């Protein structure tokens, strides 16, 4: 079994074992088994980095086996510089989420941990799949564990939020399935790399582009199909919010790079203005919406929509610094938004309120925690020296190179990001202690310190030394742009 198969199936096997044999009275053992499964899942991704060859855009760690030979469907895996970093990132976030849910989840622990481990393997499968149908199976299968996580362990309106999440994402994906089947009839195989070379007319490209857009735009989510995300974040348990923001939103953005742009390059150029316009609306309008939120989770959810607007903007300005900036923003957002939701979870576990007004003066009772929260807030604003700065700066630079005014408009996100993030931080953490709940708060323990410490290190390392990330991406991004620049007409 290859490294990618190990990365996919290790967490799925552990998750399945927990679902099948874990019992409520064995909650402590279940947690440890889940942690061991998540750690092994992370460890098997590490040789991917040491064995990754720089300077080539070819797929690496390729595995291919016949799956449904009658229809030419293969179990076909591989990663390049575009997809590589999302494999270890997914495994890393899974470890963090298992640790973060250690004490907060007390009901059906085996099902909760099992669902997360299975979800982790499925998401790695999405980033690794080179067969169109295999991609679709993994892409759709991720909905099931996430639907259960929201619907069972979520807040008071969890059923509504879970149903909205499932309905939005499934409806968009049905058009994608039609596009995949059409490409199969044209190419005679489900191989994504063969589809990249397939000659298509402008009409075909346009229809395929919008079929993919239906699924990927909802998943990102782009304006105006973003309305499911705040509801889901508010109702989801802390771990669910962290995984949704850190990894699941990236599946849609990744789809644009793997499918939309290389399969329909002419349509991508033709309709780039639409993606850029929607991205700028997400960056500016949704940033303004975030400022007026009274619920911390809703504020960070809208912040996610604004930050993912940067990603799609970077992709569709078609220059190397923009696309690499979009990818860097995806990875940075994985660390920062995950950390932001976990910080809200720390407060919620103690006070059982997400309202900003329910807090005030937290720094007086939880100084260690407030220091971590400040670092993540600054990274969310795009402070130089943190992970949040690198991607945003590269996208703004690429946008300015593409069109000066688009660069200026995108740069307003830094001002809006600072406005809503720092205002929330000021009201929650600074000033005198406002009520007895805050007065009785105890600072973070060793487990919470470890989780936030690891995320803080990741945010700072990526912010100070981004070279390992950009070096891996360089050749694949250059090859993608060369491919997209060549017309299929």
N, C-alpha and C positions, 0 to 999 in steps of 0.2 A: 504493500500500500504506500502511495506517494505522500509527500508532506502535506499537500493541499487536502487530500482525502482524510489524512489524520486530523488536520485542523478543523475540517467540517464534521467528521463523524465522532471524534472523541467527545465533545460536549453533548452531541445528540444521544450517544450511547449512555453516558452518565445520566442525562436527563430522563431517558426512558426507564433506566433502572430505578431512579427515584420515584417516578410515577407508578411503576409496577409494584415495587416492594416497600417503599417508604411508608411509615405509619405515623400518625399524629403524636403518639406517645414516645416516638423515637426522634423527636424534633432536633435534639442536640446532635445526634449522629447524622441525621439528614443534612444539617447545615455543613458539617465537616466533609461529608461525601461530596456535596455540591462545591465546596471550596477546592477540594482536591481535583475534582473534574475540571473546574474553571482554570486552575493553575496548570494542570497538564495540557489543557487546550491552549494556554498561552505559551508554554514551553515549546510545544511542537511548532509554533510559528517562528521561533527565534532563528532556527537554521535557514529559514527563508531569507532572512536579511544577510546572514553571513555568506550564503551561497548565491546571492543575487548578483548578476553581472551588470556592471554599469556600462553606459555607452552604447547599448543596443536596444532597439525597440521591439525585438522579437519576444514572443511569449516564452516564459520560462516556467520550469517545474511542471511541464505539460504531462497530463495523464489522459489517455484515450482508450476507451473500451466500448465495444458494441452494446447498446442498451435495448433498443427496439429495432433490430436489423431490417425488418420489413419496410419501415419508413425511413431508414437511414438516420435514425436518432442515436446519438452516442452519449456516453458518460464522458464528457470532454472538458477538462479543466486546464487552466493556465493563468498566470498573472504577468502583467507588464508593469512599466513604471506608473501607469495611471491607476491601476487597481491594487498594486502591491500593498501600500501602507494601510489600506482598510482591513486587511486580514488580521495583522497583529493588533490594530486599534480596536477591532470588535472583541477579540479575545481579552484584551487589557480591560476594556470597559466592563466585560462580564465579571471578571474577578472583583472589580471595584463594587459592582452592584450586589454581588453575593455578600461581600463584607458589609455593605451599607444596610442590607436588609436583615442582618444577623438578629437584631432584637426587635425591630419594628414589626416584623411579620410573625404572628403567633398562631394563626389559623391556617390549616392545610399547607404546612410548610413544605412538605415534599412536592406538592403540585406546583407551588409557586417557584421553588428552585428548579424543578424539572422543566417547567415552561420556559424559564430564562435560559437554561443551558441548551434546550432544543432550538430556541430562537437564535441563539448565538451561532450555532452550527449552520442554520438555514441562511443567515445573513452572510456568513463567510462564503457559502455556496453561491449566493447572488454575485458576489465580487469575483468569484473564480470561474464561473460557468462560461464556456466558449461554444456551447450548443444552445440554440435559441429556445428550444422546448425545455431543456434542463434549467436555463435561466428563468423561464416563466414559472416552472414548477416551484423553484426555490423562492422566487419573487412573491408568488401568491401564498405559498405555505407560511411565510413570515406573519401573515395576517392572523392565523389561527391562534398561536400562543399569545400574541399581543392582545387580541380580542378577549381572550380568557383572563389575562392579567388585569386589564382595565375592568372587565365586567364582574370579576369575582372579588378582587382586592381593592377596588377603587372607592371613590367617595359616594355621597348620597345619590347623585345623578349618574352613577356609573353605567347603568344599562343604556341610557340615552346616548352617552358619550361613546360607548363601545359600538353601538349600532351605527352611529353617525360615522365613526372611523371606518368601520367595515364597509358600509354602503358607498361612501365617497371613493375609497381606494379600489374597491372591486369594480365599480361602474367604469372607472377610467381604464382599468386593465383589460376589460373585455374588447375594447377597440384595438388594444395592443395585440391581443391574441389573433384578431383578424389580420393585422399587418404581418405577424409572424407566419401565419399560414399562407398568405399571399406570396411572401418572399420565398417560402419553401417551394411553392409551385413554380416560381420563376427560376430558382437556383437548383432545385432537385435535392437540396440537403438543408439541414438546420444549422449548418456551421456559420457562426456569426462572421468569422473572418472572410468566408466566401461571399457573404452578403455585402461586405465592404467593397468588393470588386465588381459587384453586379451592375451592369448598365441599366439605367431606368430613365424613363421620360420625365419631363417636368411635372406632368399631372400625377404620375405614379409617386414621384418623390414628395410632392405636396401632401397627397393623401396619407402616405406612410408617415411623413413628418408629424402631421396632426394626430394620427392614430397613436404614435408614441408619446406625443405631447400630452394627450389626455391622461395617460397613466403617470408619466414622470412629473408633470406640473402639479398634480394633486399630491404626489408623494413628497415633493420638495418642502413645503407646499408653496406655490407661487400665488401671488395676487391674481384673480379674485377667488381662487379655490382653496384659500387658506383657512376658511372659517371653522373647519373641523378641529384644527390643531389646538386653539386655546381651550375649547371644551374638554378635549381629551386630556390635555396637560393638567387641568384643574382637577379632574376626577381620578386620573391615574395615580397609583401608589408611587412613592418617590423613585423606586428602582425603575418602574415603567416609564416615568417621565425622563429619567436619565438616559435610558437606552433609546427611547424614541428620539430625543433631541440629538444624542451623540452619534447614533448610527443609522436608525431607520430613515431619517430625512435624507441621508446621503445616498440611499438606494436610487432615488429619483434623479438626483443630480448626476450620479454615475451613469445612469441610463442615457442621458443626453450625449455623453462622451463616447459611450460604447455603441450606441444605436443611431440616434437621430443625426448627429453630425457626419459620421463616416458613411452611413448608408444613403442618406439624402443630402449630400453636400450643397447642391444647387438650391434646394428648398431651404436649407439652413441659412444660406446667405440671403435668399429672397425674404425670409420672414424674421431675420435677425432683429430688425427694427421693432417688431412686436415683443420679442423676448426682452430686449433692452428696455423698452418702455415699461413693461410689466415689472421688470427688476427694479427700475428706478422708483416706481410707485411703491413697491414693497419696501425699498430702502427709506424713502422719505415719508409717505403717508402712514405706513404701518409703524414707523418710528414715532410719529406724532401720536398715534393711537396708544402706543405703549406708555407714553408720558402720563396719560389720564387714568391708568389702571389703579385700582385700589387693592387688588389681590396680587400678591408677589408672584405666584405661579403664572398668572395671566400675563403679567408684565414681562417675565422672562420668555414666555411662549411667543408673544408678539415680537420680542427682541430676536428670537430664533428666525422668524419669518423675514425680518429685516436683514439679518446676517446671511441667510440663504439667498436673499436677493442679490447680494454681492457675488455669490458663487455663480449664479446664472448669468449675471452681467459679465463677469470675467470670461466665461466660456464663449459668449456670443459676440465678443469684440475681435475674435480671431487673431490675436497675437500671442506670442509665447508667454510673455510676462503676465498677460491677463488670465490665460488658461491655467498657468502654474499658480497664479495668485488665487484663483478659484479653488484649486485642489488644496492649496495650503490653508485656505479659509475653512474648507470642509474638515480637515484634520484638527485645526485649532478649535473650531466650533465644537468638535467632539469632546475635547478636553474641557473647554471653558463652560459650555452650556451644561454638560454633565455635572460639573462641579457646582454651578449655580443652583441647579435643582437639588443636589445633595445637601447644600447649605440650607435651602428652604426646608428640606426634610428634617434636618437637625432641629430647627426651631419648631416645626410642626409636631414632631414627636414629643416635645416638652410642653408646648402651650396649646396644641390642637387648634390653631388658627393660622390662616394664611393672609389675613388682612393686615396691611401695612399699619393701620391705625391701632392694632392690638399690641404693637411693640413701641419701642422708644427707649434709648439708653442701654441697649443690650451690651455695649462695650464695657459697661461698669461691672456686669456680673459674669460675662463670658469673654474676657480679653483675648485669650488664645484663639478662640473661634472667630472673633471679630477681625483679627489680623488676617486669617485665611480668607474670610469673606471679602475683605478689602482688596486683597490681591486678585481674586477672581472677578470682582467688580471692575477693577482697573483693566484687567485683560479683556473684559466684555466691552469696555470703552475703546479698546485698541491702543492701550498705552505702550509706547516703545519699550522693548525689552521683555515683552510678554508675547505669547503665541498669537493673541488676538490682533497684534499690530501687523505681523508679517504679511498675511493674506490680504488684509484690507489695503495696505499700502501698495502691494503689487497690483491689485485690481485697479486702484485709483490711478496708478502710474500707467497701466495698460490702457485704461479708459481715456486718459488725457492724450496718450499717443494716438488713439483712435479718433477722438473728437474732444476738443478742449472743454466744451460746455457739458458734455456727458461726464467728463472727469470732475468738473466743478460740482455738478449735482450729486454725484456719488460721494464726494468728500463731505457733503452735509451730514452723512450718516455718522461720521465721527463726532460731530457736535450733538446730534440727537441722541446717539448712544451714550455720550457722557451725561446728557441732561437726564434721561430717564433712569440710568443705572445709579448715578451718584445721588440723585434726589431720593431714590428708594433707600439707598444705603444710609443717607443722612437721617431719614425719618425712622428707620428701624434701629440703627446702631448708636447714633450720636445723641447728645443732650442728656438731661436728667432721666432717671428711671421713672416711667410714667404710671406703672401699675404693679400690683402685688405679684402677678404672674411673672413679670420680668425680674422683679426683686428676688424671687425664689429660684431663678434659673441657676443650674450648675454648669460649669464649663465642660468642654468636650473631654471624654475619657480617652484611653490609649487607642482603642479601636478606631474611633472617629478621627483622632489625631493622625493615625497612620494613613487612613483613606485620604484625608484632605492634604496630608503631607506629600503623598505620592503624586496626587493630581497637581499640587503646587509645583513640585519638581518638574513634572512634564511640561507645564505651562511656561516655566522659566527657561528650561533647557531649549525648548523649541523656539522661544522668543530670542534667546541670546545666540544660539547656534543652529540655524535652520538648514545648514548645508546637507546633512544626511537625507533630509526630505527632498530638497530640490535636486540633489545629484541623481537620485533614483528616478525622478520624473522626467528629467531633461530630454533624453533621447526619444521617449515615447510621445511626449507632447509635441516635439518638433516633427516627428513622423506623422502624427495625427493632423497637424496643421497643413503639412505638405499634401496629405491625402485630401483634406477638405478643400484646399485651394484648387485642386484639379477637377474640372467640370466632368460630369458623367454624360452630358448631352452630346 
